[in-house]
């Protein structure tokens, strides 16, 4: 083994100590060594459990690749170990727990860019508490196989650094006018504050496990973010994490409890299971949150990236912010990415804007597919129903699915859903195709089954097309719409095979739907081509 300069210095210190019998002896520095550090240790420790170091810089300097660092517990109220810690490849950082005590670190300095823990490739951080950080609580880039488990992170990004950037997308200037206008450049981007836990990758492969972590009371930014860009390939398992009291901060345009993003030619595959979001961007916690664009889960694709995201047993409750605050938003911003999100057995409750958003904003021909099986979405509260005829999204629909590209492929499958107390539409489907010289190739598909919509302020089902589409199809079966059903189009030509099948039609709908009493009269002259079984049964 080749000794590092640090370990040569440690050997020299050992020789001197043997000669004079006064200097503290450092622990054995061979690979695989376990080092100990404590906030209540006396000065002059050598990193053993009996005489631990008393500072993070000391243990960082002494430890080497592959070593284990144990943060010993200190009584509650003890000042944390400050200054941040930059791990080395293969290291394990472990917090030891004890009743009435905590293994806590912080970074109130500019060291490591203000991060409390800086990851290296193939590292592990477990059972640690981060009490404060100038930037991130735990951060790393191109970290290989890394595990973050059982950590508690709070009061991060006190310096309000920018982190996650919602990728640029075009403003939809024709929407309020119901007109198909030429596509505009990608001019809109939203900055977020640095996340409590964030992992980036721009090259190579990374395999991430994030489980049982809690991020709460962020000072200025997101909870947990994972981003891939460049040519990186990331596989993430994100399980049983809690994000709570997440705050947007000053000079930020968005805040995410949990954000996933893929850009460039990178790929991100992630399995999210059993995660919880509570109290996201509440004005009671910070008045700035009243203007927050808050999100529970945010999935963002752009450029030529590939995303495959599965979300199971997610629980979101009680979010604040403005009209664009959502429980979950899956959005393609630009380019030609290929992205899919599968959402199962999850709940999203109490948020101002659209509770569930499925948005293909690219004008360049992106593939964007969302499949939902088992959803409770209830309690949007933005009072925007009066604007719904002009702007069908971001106004409090329980579910809003839209495409804004002339060559996009966009799809939604919704099964076994309960949607209620929607301050705009229950289900809104909006297909907008910008004007262009070439024939439109955009397709918009939705499939609704075994779903109940109740207490919608505008319509239980609202489908609208603006501009030309190669095909618009909707299959609706075994579902309950006790409120209005609204179908319409403007400035629009639909290609062959476009149809909404409410039963017995070309798409194979089994029918067995029920409707409000006024639906039959409203559908006597439908605004979109439809197949239906000859009657509109009234919900009992």
ABEGO torsion letter per residue (X at the ends): XBBBAAAAAAAAAAAAAAAAGABBBBBBABBGBBBBBBAABBBGBAGBAABBBABAAAAAAABBBGBBBBBBBBBBGBBBBBGEBBBBBGBBBBBBBBBGBBBBBBBABABGGGBABBBBBGBBBBGBBBABBABBABBBBGAEBBBBBGBBBBGBGAAGBBBBBBBBBBBBAAAAAGBBBBBBBBABBBBBBBBABBBBBABEBBBBBBBGBBBBGBABEBABBBBBBEABBBBBBBBGBBBBGBBAEBGBABBBABBBBBBEABBBBBBBBGBBBBGBGBAAABAAAAABBBBABBBBBBEABBBBBBBBGBBBBGBBEBAABBABBBBBABEABBBBBBBBGBBBBGBABBABBBBBABAAGBBBBBBBBGBBBBGBABBAAAAAAABABGAGBABBBBBABAABBBBBBBBGBBBBGBABBABBBBBBBBBBABBBABBBBBBBBGBBBBGBABBABBBBBBEBBABBBBBBBGBBBABBBBBBBBGBBBBBGBBBBAEGBAAGBAEGBBBBAAAAAAAABBABBBBBAGBBBBBX
